[in-house]
Amino acid sequence: AALVSRWMNDPAVAAYWELTGPQSVTAEHLRAQLTGDGRSVPCVGTLDGSPMSYWEIYRADLDPLAR
């Protein structure tokens, strides 16, 4: 969570993700996804073994709005 938290506190990223604050903010967001219903899954992309992006796989078919 430390790396993702650092990314989320970058002003360019914070404008879109709204997860700024202490590492606990990001950790709780990730924990909720990892223990949730699979609707949204957090992912870290790597390039040549180095972390370079954060993204989420969103399963719209599992969202009640899709029904």
C-alpha positions in Angstrom: 0.0 0.0 0.0 3.0 2.4 0.5 3.8 2.7 -3.2 0.2 3.2 -4.2 -0.3 5.7 -1.4 2.7 7.7 -2.6 1.2 7.7 -6.1 -2.2 8.7 -4.8 -0.7 11.7 -3.1 1.0 13.0 -6.2 -1.1 16.1 -7.2 -1.5 15.0 -10.8 -3.0 11.7 -9.6 -4.9 13.0 -6.7 -7.0 15.2 -9.0 -8.6 12.0 -10.4 -8.4 9.3 -7.7 -9.4 11.3 -4.6 -7.4 9.0 -2.3 -5.0 11.5 -0.8 -4.0 11.3 2.8 -2.1 8.9 5.0 -1.3 5.4 3.9 -4.2 4.1 5.9 -6.6 5.8 3.4 -5.2 3.9 0.5 -4.8 0.7 2.5 -8.5 0.8 3.4 -9.5 1.4 -0.2 -7.4 -1.6 -1.4 -8.6 -3.8 1.5 -12.2 -3.2 0.7 -11.6 -4.2 -2.9 -9.6 -7.3 -2.1 -12.1 -8.6 0.3 -15.2 -7.4 -1.6 -17.5 -9.0 -4.2 -15.0 -8.9 -7.1 -16.8 -5.9 -8.7 -13.5 -3.9 -8.6 -10.1 -5.4 -8.4 -6.9 -3.3 -7.8 -3.9 -3.9 -10.0 -0.4 -2.6 -10.3 1.2 -2.7 -13.7 4.9 -3.3 -14.2 7.3 -2.6 -17.0 10.5 -4.6 -17.0 9.8 -5.6 -13.4 9.3 -2.1 -12.1 5.9 -0.9 -10.9 4.7 1.8 -13.2 0.9 2.1 -13.0 -2.2 1.6 -10.9 -5.5 0.6 -12.3 -8.7 -1.2 -11.4 -10.6 -3.9 -13.3 -14.2 -3.0 -12.9 -16.9 -5.7 -13.4 -19.9 -3.7 -14.5 -21.9 -6.9 -14.9 -21.7 -7.4 -11.1 -22.9 -3.9 -10.3 -26.6 -3.6 -9.4 -26.9 -0.7 -11.8 -26.3 -3.1 -14.7 -29.4 -5.1 -13.8 
